[in-house]
Amino acid sequence: MSLLLIYGRIVDDRVTADFPPVAVVGRLLVRQFLGSENPIGTRLDFMWGGRGLREIVGVVGETREFAISAPANPTMYVPIAQKPQLFRLLSFDLAVRGAVGAAAQAEAVRHEIHALNATQAISKVRTLDELVDTTLAPQRNPMWLMGSFSLVALLLAAVGIYGVLAYFVVQRRREIGTRMALGAQPSDVRRMVLGHAAKLIASGVVIGLLVARATASALSSLLFGVTSTDVPTFAIVAVMLGVFALLACLVPTVRATRVDPLVALRTE
């Protein structure tokens, strides 16, 4: 299924309506001006396109006109047939949903529009996915760049943890050999090494979360649908970093359990 947006200017204003003035309003407008009152049947003077009461006949969801990340505005919709003079002033968009491909659907819509009015101009045809990609490009590009830098930082952190633990094992090789000579099991050595690693990882995650919390407000303009202090996001990232860091500990931990007590004591 595809959704097309057809852009054009209506050049035929021979449309009139003989039914009472009506309007469909957005939920935000209802909340701001009518509260909990049932809006259906309410008559309001919207003071747009001339004075006069209009009856509210429907309520629809909120819309964002200029950008997905922009806040929604109170919105009302009136039949074009009741404002034919606007045809000469405004361009209009037509949204079409269909079960065929975008190209075939666009051609079919063009054919039907020109069958009704051969002089009707169609300036542009785009899919909804293309529109969303264009709208989110200013936010996506910096986020992709920051994500790439974050991945590099994560790899460097893993290499750093590996190096620190490898050095820790080398420095404590004699202690490890002594422990194993006195009967320590490989599981005891693993607990010692991983315990040291867990302290480093925990302190690093805590410091990182504090710094991220302090600087998160700078990213607010790049986020949509989530706040800069979203708790689940912070929790998932912390767990992911912890798991990734523990994976970096595997090689030094395995090496520690394979220390030969005789060799370790003899080299010292």
ROLUM-983569 format. One record per residue: residue number from 1; residue in three letters; x, z, y of N, C-alpha, C in turn. Coordinates in steps of 0.05 Angstrom, whole numbers, plus 32768, in hexadecimal, padded with zeros to 4 digits. Each point is the difference from the previous one (the first is absolute). Example, Ala and Ser with C-alpha at 12.3 -4.5 7.8 and 13.67 -1.06 7.14 Angstrom:
2
SITE   i  aa n.c1 n.c3 n.c2 ca.c1 ca.c3 ca.c2 c.c1 c.c3 c.c2
SITE   1 ALA 8108 809C 7F8E  7FEE  8000  8018 8012 8000 8018
SITE   2 SER 7FF9 7FF2 8015  8010  8001  8018 7FF1 800E 8016
! end
This chain:
268
SITE   i  aa n.c1 n.c3 n.c2 ca.c1 ca.c3 ca.c2 c.c1 c.c3 c.c2
SITE   1 MET 8011 8000 7FE8  7FEF  8000  8018 8012 8000 8019
SITE   2 SER 7FF9 7FF0 8014  800F  7FFE  8018 7FEE 8004 8018
SITE   3 LEU 800C 800A 8016  7FF2  8005  8019 800E 7FF0 8016
SITE   4 LEU 7FF1 7FEE 800C  800B  7FEF  8015 7FF6 800A 801B
SITE   5 LEU 8010 7FFC 8015  7FF8  8005  801C 8002 7FE5 800E
SITE   6 ILE 7FEA 7FF6 800A  7FFE  7FE6  800E 7FFF 8006 801E
SITE   7 TYR 8013 7FF5 800F  8002  8004  801D 7FF6 7FE6 800E
SITE   8 GLY 7FEF 8003 8014  7FF7  7FE9  800E 7FEF 8008 8018
SITE   9 ARG 7FF8 7FEC 8010  7FEE  8005  8017 7FE6 7FF1 7FFB
SITE  10 ILE 7FEB 800F 8002  7FE5  7FF4  7FFC 7FF9 7FEF 8018
SITE  11 VAL 7FFB 7FE7 7FFC  7FFB  7FEE  8016 7FE2 7FF9 8003
SITE  12 ASP 7FEF 800A 7FEF  7FE4  7FFB  8001 7FF2 801A 8007
SITE  13 ASP 7FF3 8002 8017  7FF3  8019  8008 7FE2 7FFD 7FFF
SITE  14 ARG 7FF6 7FEE 7FF0  7FE3  7FFC  7FFD 7FF4 8014 7FEC
SITE  15 VAL 8004 8019 8005  7FF6  8015  7FEE 7FF1 8014 8010
SITE  16 THR 7FE9 8006 7FF8  7FEF  8014  800E 7FF4 8012 7FEB
SITE  17 ALA 7FF5 8017 8009  7FF3  8013  7FEE 7FE7 800A 800E
SITE  18 ASP 7FEC 8004 7FF0  7FE6  800A  800B 7FF9 801B 7FF4
SITE  19 PHE 8013 800E 7FF4  7FFB  801B  7FF5 800B 8015 8013
SITE  20 PRO 7FF6 8019 7FFF  8008  8014  8013 801E 8005 7FFF
SITE  21 PRO 800C 8009 8016  801D  8005  8001 8008 8016 7FEC
SITE  22 VAL 8013 7FFA 7FEF  8009  8013  7FEC 801E 8001 8001
SITE  23 ALA 800B 8013 7FF1  801D  8004  7FFE 8007 800E 7FE7
SITE  24 VAL 8018 7FFA 7FF5  800C  800F  7FEA 8018 800F 800C
SITE  25 VAL 8003 8019 7FFA  8015  8010  800C 8013 800B 7FEB
SITE  26 GLY 8018 8008 8008  8014  800C  7FEF 7FFB 801E 7FFD
SITE  27 ARG 800B 800B 7FEA  7FFC  801C  7FFC 800E 8011 8016
SITE  28 LEU 8016 7FF6 800B  800E  800F  8015 7FEE 8003 8018
SITE  29 LEU 7FF2 7FEB 8008  7FEE  8001  8016 7FEA 8014 7FFB
SITE  30 VAL 7FF5 8001 7FE8  7FEB  8013  7FF9 800A 801C 8003
SITE  31 ARG 8018 8005 7FF5  800B  801C  8001 8004 8008 801D
SITE  32 GLN 800A 7FEF 8011  8007  8007  801B 7FE8 8004 8012
SITE  33 PHE 7FEB 7FF0 7FFC  7FEA  7FFF  8013 7FE6 800B 7FF5
SITE  34 LEU 7FFD 8000 7FE5  7FE7  8009  7FF5 8002 8018 7FEE
SITE  35 GLY 8019 8007 7FF9  8004  8018  7FEF 7FF4 7FFC 7FE5
SITE  36 SER 7FF2 8014 7FF6  7FF4  8000  7FE5 7FE5 7FF3 8000
SITE  37 GLU 7FF7 7FF6 8016  7FE5  7FF4  8002 8000 7FE6 7FF0
SITE  38 ASN 7FEA 7FFA 7FF3  7FFD  7FE7  7FF2 7FFE 7FE9 8014
SITE  39 PRO 8013 7FED 8000  8000  7FEC  8015 7FEC 7FEA 7FFD
SITE  40 ILE 7FF7 7FFB 7FE7  7FEE  7FE9  7FFB 7FE6 8004 800F
SITE  41 GLY 7FF9 7FEC 8010  7FE8  8001  8010 8004 800A 801C
SITE  42 THR 8018 800C 8005  8006  8009  801B 8003 7FE9 8013
SITE  43 ARG 7FF6 8002 8018  8002  7FEB  8014 8013 800A 8016
SITE  44 LEU 8015 7FF0 8005  8014  8007  8014 8004 7FE9 8013
SITE  45 ASP 8009 8007 8018  8008  7FEC  8014 801F 7FFF 7FFF
SITE  46 PHE 800B 7FEB 7FF3  801D  7FFE  7FFE 800D 7FF6 8019
SITE  47 MET 7FF0 7FF7 8013  800B  7FF6  801A 8015 7FEB 7FFC
SITE  48 TRP 7FFB 7FED 7FEE  8012  7FEA  7FFB 7FF0 7FE7 7FFF
SITE  49 GLY 8008 7FEC 8010  7FF2  7FE7  8001 7FE5 8003 800D
SITE  50 GLY 7FFD 8012 8013  7FE6  8004  800D 7FF3 801A 7FF6
SITE  51 ARG 7FF1 800D 8012  7FF3  8018  7FF9 7FE9 7FFB 7FED
SITE  52 GLY 7FF9 8015 7FF0  7FE9  7FFD  7FEE 8005 8011 7FE7
SITE  53 LEU 7FEA 800A 7FF4  8002  8010  7FE8 8003 7FEE 7FE8
SITE  54 ARG 8011 8009 7FED  8003  7FF3  7FE6 7FFB 8014 7FEA
SITE  55 GLU 7FF3 7FF8 7FEC  7FFA  8011  7FE9 8016 7FFE 7FEB
SITE  56 ILE 800A 8017 7FF8  8015  8001  7FEB 7FF2 7FFB 7FE5
SITE  57 VAL 8009 7FEB 7FF2  7FF4  7FF9  7FE6 8013 8003 7FE9
SITE  58 GLY 8019 8008 8005  8013  8003  7FEB 8019 800E 8009
SITE  59 VAL 800F 800C 7FED  8019  800E  8005 8015 7FF5 7FED
SITE  60 VAL 8017 7FF9 800B  8016  7FF5  7FEF 8019 8011 8004
SITE  61 GLY 8014 7FFA 7FF0  8019  800F  8001 8010 7FFA 8019
SITE  62 GLU 8014 8010 8005  8011  7FFC  8018 8012 7FE8 7FFC
SITE  63 THR 8007 7FF4 8016  8012  7FE8  8000 8017 8005 8013
SITE  64 ARG 8016 7FF3 7FFA  8018  8000  8011 8004 7FE4 800A
SITE  65 GLU 7FFD 7FFB 8019  7FFF  7FE5  800A 801B 7FF3 8003
SITE  66 PHE 8014 800F 8009  801A  7FF4  8007 8016 8005 7FED
SITE  67 ALA 8000 8016 7FF2  8015  8007  7FED 7FF5 8014 7FEC
SITE  68 ILE 800A 7FFF 7FE7  7FF6  8012  7FEC 8008 801D 8007
SITE  69 SER 8017 8003 800D  8009  801B  8007 7FF3 800B 801A
SITE  70 ALA 7FF1 7FEF 800E  7FF4  8008  8019 7FE7 8010 7FFA
SITE  71 PRO 7FF9 8013 8011  7FE8  8010  7FFB 7FE7 7FEF 8004
SITE  72 ALA 7FEB 8007 7FF1  7FE7  7FF2  8002 7FF2 8007 801A
SITE  73 ASN 7FEF 7FED 800A  7FF1  8004  8019 7FE2 8000 7FF9
SITE  74 PRO 7FF0 800E 8010  7FE3  7FFE  7FFC 7FF7 7FE2 8003
SITE  75 THR 7FF1 7FF7 7FEC  7FFA  7FE3  7FFF 7FE3 7FFC 7FFC
SITE  76 MET 7FF5 7FEA 800C  7FE5  7FF8  7FFB 8000 7FE2 7FFC
SITE  77 TYR 7FED 7FF6 7FF1  7FFD  7FE4  7FFA 7FE4 7FF8 8007
SITE  78 VAL 7FFE 7FE9 800F  7FE6  7FF6  8008 7FFE 7FE3 7FF5
SITE  79 PRO 7FE8 7FF6 7FFA  7FFD  7FE5  7FF7 8008 7FEC 8015
SITE  80 ILE 8010 7FEC 7FF7  8009  7FEC  8013 7FE8 7FF0 800B
SITE  81 ALA 7FEB 7FFE 7FEF  7FE8  7FF2  8009 7FF3 800C 8019
SITE  82 GLN 8006 801A 8004  7FF4  800E  8017 8013 7FFE 8019
SITE  83 LYS 8018 7FF6 7FFC  8013  7FFC  8016 800C 7FE5 7FFF
SITE  84 PRO 7FF0 7FEA 8002  800B  7FE5  7FFD 8013 7FF9 8016
SITE  85 GLN 7FFE 800D 8017  8012  7FF9  8016 801D 8007 7FFA
SITE  86 LEU 8005 8012 7FEC  801B  8007  7FF9 800F 7FE9 7FF1
SITE  87 PHE 7FF1 7FED 7FF5  800D  7FEA  7FF2 8013 7FF1 8012
SITE  88 ARG 7FFB 7FFF 8019  8011  7FF0  8012 8018 8010 8009
SITE  89 LEU 8001 801A 7FF9  8015  8011  800B 8014 800A 7FEA
SITE  90 LEU 7FF7 8003 7FE8  8010  800D  7FEC 8005 7FEE 7FE8
SITE  91 SER 8016 8007 7FF2  8006  7FF4  7FE6 7FF6 8013 7FEA
SITE  92 PHE 7FF9 7FF6 7FE9  7FF5  8011  7FEB 800F 7FFB 7FE6
SITE  93 ASP 8000 8015 7FEF  800D  7FFE  7FE6 7FEA 8001 7FEB
SITE  94 LEU 8004 7FF1 7FEB  7FEE  7FFF  7FEA 800F 8009 7FE7
SITE  95 ALA 7FF6 8015 7FF3  800C  800B  7FE7 7FF0 7FF5 7FE9
SITE  96 VAL 800E 7FF5 7FEC  7FF2  7FF4  7FE9 800D 800A 7FE7
SITE  97 ARG 7FF0 800A 7FED  800A  800A  7FE7 7FF6 7FED 7FEA
SITE  98 GLY 8012 7FF9 7FEE  7FF9  7FEE  7FEA 8010 8005 7FE7
SITE  99 ALA 7FF7 7FF3 7FEA  800D  8004  7FE6 8014 7FEA 7FF9
SITE 100 VAL 8005 7FEE 8013  8013  7FEA  7FFB 8019 8005 8010
SITE 101 GLY 8014 7FEE 7FFC  8019  8002  800F 7FFC 7FFD 801E
SITE 102 ALA 8013 800A 800F  7FFE  7FFF  801D 7FFF 7FE4 800B
SITE 103 ALA 8011 7FEE 7FF5  8001  7FE4  8009 7FE5 7FF2 7FFC
SITE 104 ALA 7FF5 8002 7FE8  7FE7  7FF3  7FFA 7FE9 800C 8010
SITE 105 GLN 8001 801A 8003  7FEB  800E  8010 8001 7FF7 801D
SITE 106 ALA 8018 7FFE 800B  8003  7FF8  801C 7FF5 7FE4 8005
SITE 107 GLU 8006 7FEE 7FED  7FF7  7FE5  8003 7FE1 7FFF 7FFE
SITE 108 ALA 7FF5 8010 7FEE  7FE3  8000  7FFD 7FF2 800B 801A
SITE 109 VAL 800C 8015 800B  7FF5  800B  8019 8002 7FEC 8017
SITE 110 ARG 8017 7FF3 8003  8003  7FEC  8014 7FEA 7FEA 7FFD
SITE 111 HIS 7FFC 7FF7 7FE8  7FEC  7FEB  7FFB 7FE4 8009 8008
SITE 112 GLU 7FF9 8019 7FF9  7FE5  8009  8007 7FFD 8004 801E
SITE 113 ILE 8015 800A 800D  7FFE  8004  801D 7FFD 7FE5 800E
SITE 114 HIS 8010 7FED 7FF9  7FFE  7FE5  800D 7FE7 7FF1 7FF8
SITE 115 ALA 7FF4 8007 7FE9  7FE7  7FF4  7FF9 7FE9 800A 8012
SITE 116 LEU 8003 8019 8009  7FEC  800B  8012 8005 7FF7 801D
SITE 117 ASN 801A 7FFE 8007  8007  7FF8  801B 801C 7FF3 7FFF
SITE 118 ALA 8000 7FE5 8003  8018  7FF1  7FFD 8014 8006 8017
SITE 119 THR 7FF7 800A 8016  8011  8006  8017 800C 801C 8000
SITE 120 GLN 7FF8 8010 7FEC  800A  801B  7FFF 801E 8001 7FFA
SITE 121 ALA 800E 800E 8012  801D  8002  7FFD 8008 8018 7FEF
SITE 122 ILE 8012 7FFC 7FED  800B  8016  7FF0 801E 8001 8005
SITE 123 SER 8008 8015 800D  801C  8002  8009 8013 8009 7FEA
SITE 124 LYS 7FF7 8012 7FEE  8013  800B  7FED 7FF0 800B 7FE8
SITE 125 VAL 800D 7FFF 7FE8  7FF4  800C  7FE8 8016 8011 7FF3
SITE 126 ARG 7FFA 8019 7FFC  8014  8012  7FF3 7FF2 8011 7FEB
SITE 127 THR 800F 8008 7FEC  7FF5  8014  7FED 8003 801C 800B
SITE 128 LEU 7FF0 8012 7FF5  8002  801B  8009 801B 800C 7FFA
SITE 129 ASP 800C 7FF9 7FE9  801B  800A  7FF9 8015 7FF7 8015
SITE 130 GLU 7FFE 7FE7 800A  8012  7FF7  8014 7FFC 800F 801A
SITE 131 LEU 7FE7 8006 8007  7FFB  800F  8019 800B 801C 7FFE
SITE 132 VAL 7FFC 800D 7FE9  800B  801C  7FFC 801E 8000 8001
SITE 133 ASP 800D 7FEC 7FF3  801D  7FFE  8000 800B 7FFD 801C
SITE 134 THR 7FF3 7FEF 8010  8008  7FFC  801C 7FFD 8019 8010
SITE 135 THR 7FEA 800E 7FFC  7FFA  8018  800F 8014 8016 7FFA
SITE 136 LEU 8007 8002 7FE6  8012  8016  7FF8 801D 7FFA 8002
SITE 137 ALA 8007 7FE7 8007  801C  7FF8  8001 8011 8012 8012
SITE 138 PRO 7FF7 8007 8018  8010  8012  8011 8006 801B 7FF3
SITE 139 GLN 7FEE 800A 7FEE  8005  8019  7FF3 8010 7FFC 7FE6
SITE 140 ARG 7FFA 7FEA 7FF2  800D  7FFC  7FE5 801E 7FFA 8003
SITE 141 ASN 8008 7FEF 8012  801C  7FF9  8002 8012 8018 8005
SITE 142 PRO 7FFA 8011 8014  8012  8018  8003 7FFF 8012 7FE7
SITE 143 MET 7FE8 8002 7FF3  7FFF  8012  7FE9 8010 7FF5 7FE9
SITE 144 TRP 8000 7FE5 7FFC  8010  7FF4  7FEB 801E 8005 8006
SITE 145 LEU 8008 7FFE 8019  801C  8005  8007 8007 801D 7FFB
SITE 146 MET 7FEE 8013 8009  8005  801C  7FFB 8000 8007 7FE2
SITE 147 GLY 7FEE 7FF2 7FF1  8000  8005  7FE3 801A 7FF7 7FF3
SITE 148 SER 800B 7FE9 800A  801A  7FF7  7FF5 8016 8014 8006
SITE 149 PHE 8001 800A 8019  8014  8014  8007 7FFC 801A 7FEF
SITE 150 SER 7FE7 8007 7FFB  7FFA  8018  7FF0 800A 7FFD 7FE4
SITE 151 LEU 7FFD 7FE8 7FF5  8009  7FFB  7FE5 801E 8002 7FFE
SITE 152 VAL 800E 7FF5 8014  801D  8002  8001 8009 801D 8002
SITE 153 ALA 7FF1 800F 8012  8007  801D  8003 7FFB 800F 7FE6
SITE 154 LEU 7FEB 7FF8 7FF1  7FFA  800E  7FE6 8017 7FFA 7FEC
SITE 155 LEU 8009 7FE7 7FFF  8016  7FFA  7FEE 801A 800E 8007
SITE 156 LEU 8005 8002 801A  8018  800E  8009 7FFE 801E 7FF9
SITE 157 ALA 7FE8 800B 8003  7FFC  801C  7FFA 8004 8005 7FE2
SITE 158 ALA 7FF6 7FED 7FEF  8004  8003  7FE3 801E 7FFE 7FF9
SITE 159 VAL 800E 7FEE 800D  801D  7FFE  7FFB 800E 8019 8009
SITE 160 GLY 7FF7 800B 8017  800C  8019  8009 7FFC 8017 7FEE
SITE 161 ILE 7FE7 8003 7FF5  7FFA  8015  7FED 8011 7FFD 7FE7
SITE 162 TYR 8002 7FE7 7FF7  8010  7FFB  7FE8 801D 8009 8004
SITE 163 GLY 800B 7FF8 8018  801B  8007  8005 8005 801E 8002
SITE 164 VAL 7FED 800E 800E  8002  801D  8002 7FFF 800E 7FE5
SITE 165 LEU 7FEE 7FF8 7FEF  7FFD  800C  7FE6 8018 7FF9 7FEE
SITE 166 ALA 8009 7FE8 8002  8018  7FF8  7FF0 8018 8011 8009
SITE 167 TYR 8003 8005 801A  8016  8011  8009 7FFB 801D 7FF7
SITE 168 PHE 7FE7 8009 8001  7FF9  801B  7FF7 8008 8004 7FE2
SITE 169 VAL 7FFB 7FEC 7FF0  8007  8002  7FE3 801E 8001 7FFD
SITE 170 VAL 800F 7FEF 800F  801D  7FFF  7FFE 800C 801B 8009
SITE 171 GLN 7FF5 800B 8016  800B  8019  800A 7FFA 8017 7FED
SITE 172 ARG 7FEB 7FFF 7FF2  7FF8  8016  7FEF 8004 7FF9 7FE2
SITE 173 ARG 8012 7FED 7FFB  8004  7FF8  7FE5 800C 8017 7FEF
SITE 174 ARG 8012 800F 800C  800B  8017  7FF1 7FEB 8015 7FFA
SITE 175 GLU 7FEE 8006 8014  7FEB  8013  7FFB 7FED 7FF6 7FEA
SITE 176 ILE 7FFA 7FE6 8001  7FEE  7FF5  7FEC 800D 8001 7FE5
SITE 177 GLY 801A 7FF9 7FFE  800E  8002  7FE7 8001 801C 7FF5
SITE 178 THR 8004 8014 8012  8001  801C  7FF8 7FE4 8009 7FF5
SITE 179 ARG 7FEB 7FF8 800E  7FE5  8007  7FF8 7FFA 7FF4 7FE4
SITE 180 MET 8008 7FE7 7FFC  7FFA  7FF3  7FE7 8011 800C 7FEA
SITE 181 ALA 8019 8008 8006  8011  800D  7FEC 7FF5 801B 7FF8
SITE 182 LEU 7FF2 800D 8012  7FF4  801B  7FFA 7FE5 7FFD 7FF3
SITE 183 GLY 7FF7 7FE8 7FFC  7FE7  7FFC  7FF1 7FE9 7FF5 8011
SITE 184 ALA 8005 7FF8 8019  7FEB  7FF4  8010 7FF6 7FE6 7FF4
SITE 185 GLN 7FE7 7FFB 8000  7FF4  7FE8  7FF5 7FFF 7FEA 8016
SITE 186 PRO 7FFF 7FE7 7FF8  7FFD  7FEA  8014 7FE8 8004 8012
SITE 187 SER 7FEB 800C 7FF6  7FE8  8005  8011 8007 8014 8016
SITE 188 ASP 8012 8014 7FFB  8008  8013  8014 8010 7FF2 8016
SITE 189 VAL 8011 7FED 7FF8  8010  7FF2  8013 7FEE 7FEE 8011
SITE 190 ARG 7FED 7FF3 7FF3  7FED  7FEF  800F 7FF1 8010 8015
SITE 191 ARG 7FF7 8018 7FF8  7FF1  8011  8013 8012 8008 8018
SITE 192 MET 801A 8005 7FFB  8012  8007  8015 8003 7FE9 8014
SITE 193 VAL 8005 7FE9 7FF5  8005  7FE8  8012 7FE6 7FF9 800E
SITE 194 LEU 7FEA 7FFE 7FF2  7FE7  7FF8  800C 7FF6 8015 8014
SITE 195 GLY 8006 801A 7FFA  7FF9  8015  8014 800E 7FFC 801A
SITE 196 HIS 801A 7FFA 7FFE  800F  7FFA  8019 7FF5 7FE8 800E
SITE 197 ALA 7FF9 7FEB 7FF0  7FF5  7FE8  800C 7FE5 8006 800D
SITE 198 ALA 7FEF 8010 7FF3  7FE6  8006  800A 8002 800E 801B
SITE 199 LYS 8013 8012 8004  8003  800D  801A 8007 7FEC 8015
SITE 200 LEU 8012 7FED 7FFA  8008  7FEB  8014 7FE8 7FEF 8007
SITE 201 ILE 7FF1 7FF8 7FEB  7FE9  7FEE  8004 7FEA 800E 8010
SITE 202 ALA 7FFA 8019 7FF9  7FEB  800F  800E 8007 8004 801D
SITE 203 SER 8018 8008 8006  8008  8003  801C 7FFF 7FE6 800F
SITE 204 GLY 8009 7FEA 7FF3  7FFF  7FE6  800D 7FE3 7FF7 8006
SITE 205 VAL 7FEE 8004 7FEC  7FE4  7FF8  8004 7FF3 8010 8016
SITE 206 VAL 8005 801A 8001  7FF5  8011  8015 8009 7FF8 801B
SITE 207 ILE 801A 7FFC 8003  800B  7FF7  801A 7FF5 7FE5 8007
SITE 208 GLY 7FFE 7FEE 7FED  7FF5  7FE6  8005 7FE3 8000 8009
SITE 209 LEU 7FF0 8012 7FF3  7FE4  8002  8008 7FFD 800B 801C
SITE 210 LEU 8011 8013 8007  7FFF  800C  801B 8007 7FEB 8015
SITE 211 VAL 8015 7FF0 7FFB  8008  7FEB  8013 7FEB 7FEB 8001
SITE 212 ALA 7FF4 7FF8 7FE9  7FEB  7FEC  8000 7FE8 8009 800F
SITE 213 ARG 7FF9 8019 7FFD  7FE9  800B  800F 8005 8000 801E
SITE 214 ALA 8018 8006 8008  8006  8001  801C 8001 7FE4 800D
SITE 215 THR 8007 7FEB 7FF0  8002  7FE5  800B 7FE9 7FEE 7FF9
SITE 216 ALA 7FEC 800B 7FF1  7FEA  7FEF  7FF6 7FF0 7FF4 8017
SITE 217 SER 7FFD 800E 8016  7FEF  7FF7  8016 800A 7FE5 800B
SITE 218 ALA 801A 7FFA 7FFD  800B  7FE7  800A 7FF5 7FE8 7FF0
SITE 219 LEU 7FF6 8005 7FE8  7FF6  7FEA  7FEF 7FE2 7FFD 8002
SITE 220 SER 7FF3 800F 8011  7FE2  8000  8000 7FF6 7FE4 8007
SITE 221 SER 800D 7FF2 8012  7FF6  7FE5  8008 8003 7FEB 7FEA
SITE 222 LEU 800F 8006 7FEB  8004  7FED  7FEA 7FEE 8006 7FE8
SITE 223 LEU 7FF0 8015 8002  7FF0  8008  7FE9 7FE3 7FF9 8004
SITE 224 PHE 7FF3 7FFB 7FEA  7FE3  7FFA  8001 7FF3 800C 7FE7
SITE 225 GLY 7FEB 800F 8004  7FF2  800C  7FEA 800D 8019 7FF5
SITE 226 VAL 8015 8009 800D  800E  8019  7FF7 800D 800C 8019
SITE 227 THR 8001 801A 8001  800D  800D  8017 801E 8004 7FFA
SITE 228 SER 800F 8005 8015  801D  8003  7FFD 8007 801B 7FF3
SITE 229 THR 7FEC 8011 7FFC  8005  801A  7FF2 7FEF 8002 7FE7
SITE 230 ASP 7FFC 7FE9 7FF3  7FEF  8000  7FE7 800E 8010 7FEA
SITE 231 VAL 7FF3 8015 7FF8  800C  8012  7FEC 8005 7FF3 7FE5
SITE 232 PRO 7FEC 7FF1 7FF5  8006  7FF3  7FE6 8017 7FED 8001
SITE 233 THR 8004 7FF1 8016  8017  7FEE  8003 801A 8010 7FFF
SITE 234 PHE 8002 8016 800F  8018  8010  8000 8005 800B 7FE4
SITE 235 ALA 7FEB 8009 7FF2  8004  800B  7FE6 8009 7FEB 7FEC
SITE 236 ILE 7FF5 7FE8 8001  8008  7FEB  7FED 801D 7FF8 8005
SITE 237 VAL 8007 7FFD 801A  801C  7FF9  8006 8013 8015 7FF7
SITE 238 ALA 7FF9 801A 8004  8012  8016  7FF8 8004 7FFF 7FE1
SITE 239 VAL 7FEA 7FFD 7FF1  8002  7FFF  7FE3 8011 7FE8 7FF7
SITE 240 MET 7FFB 7FE9 800D  800F  7FE8  7FF9 801E 8003 8005
SITE 241 LEU 8007 800C 8017  801C  8005  8006 800C 8013 7FEC
SITE 242 GLY 7FF1 8015 7FF9  800A  8014  7FEC 8005 7FF3 7FE5
SITE 243 VAL 7FEE 7FEF 7FF7  8003  7FF3  7FE6 8018 7FED 8001
SITE 244 PHE 8002 7FF1 8016  8016  7FED  8002 801B 800F 8001
SITE 245 ALA 8001 8017 800D  8019  800F  8001 8006 800C 7FE5
SITE 246 LEU 7FEC 8009 7FF1  8006  800B  7FE6 800A 7FEA 7FED
SITE 247 LEU 7FF6 7FE8 8003  800B  7FEA  7FF0 801D 7FFB 8005
SITE 248 ALA 8008 8005 801A  801D  7FFC  8007 8011 8016 7FF3
SITE 249 CYS 7FF3 8016 7FF7  800F  8017  7FF4 8005 7FFC 7FE2
SITE 250 LEU 7FF4 7FEC 7FF4  8002  7FFD  7FE3 801C 7FFC 7FF6
SITE 251 VAL 800E 7FED 800D  801C  7FFA  7FF6 8012 8018 8003
SITE 252 PRO 8002 800D 8017  8011  8018  8001 7FF8 8016 7FED
SITE 253 THR 7FE6 8003 7FFB  7FF6  8015  7FEE 8009 7FFA 7FE3
SITE 254 VAL 7FFD 7FE7 7FF8  8008  7FF8  7FE5 801E 8003 7FFD
SITE 255 ARG 800F 7FFA 8014  801D  8003  7FFE 8008 801D 7FFE
SITE 256 ALA 7FF1 8012 800E  8007  801C  7FFE 7FFC 800B 7FE4
SITE 257 THR 7FEB 7FF6 7FF2  7FFB  800A  7FE5 8014 7FF5 7FEC
SITE 258 ARG 800F 7FEC 8007  8013  7FF4  7FEE 801D 8009 8005
SITE 259 VAL 8003 8015 8010  801B  800A  8005 800A 800E 7FE7
SITE 260 ASP 8018 7FF9 7FF8  800C  800C  7FE8 800E 801A 8009
SITE 261 PRO 7FF7 8017 7FF6  800B  8019  8009 801F 8001 7FFD
SITE 262 LEU 800B 7FF7 7FEA  801D  8000  7FFB 800F 7FF0 8015
SITE 263 VAL 7FF5 7FE7 8005  800D  7FEF  8014 7FFE 800C 801C
SITE 264 ALA 7FE9 800B 8006  7FFC  800C  801B 8013 8017 8004
SITE 265 LEU 8002 8012 7FED  8012  8017  8003 801D 7FF8 7FFF
SITE 266 ARG 8008 7FEC 7FF0  801B  7FF8  7FFE 800A 7FF3 801A
SITE 267 THR 7FEE 7FF0 800D  8009  7FF3  8019 8002 8013 8017
SITE 268 GLU 7FF3 8017 7FFE  8003  8014  8015 8018 8012 7FFB
! end
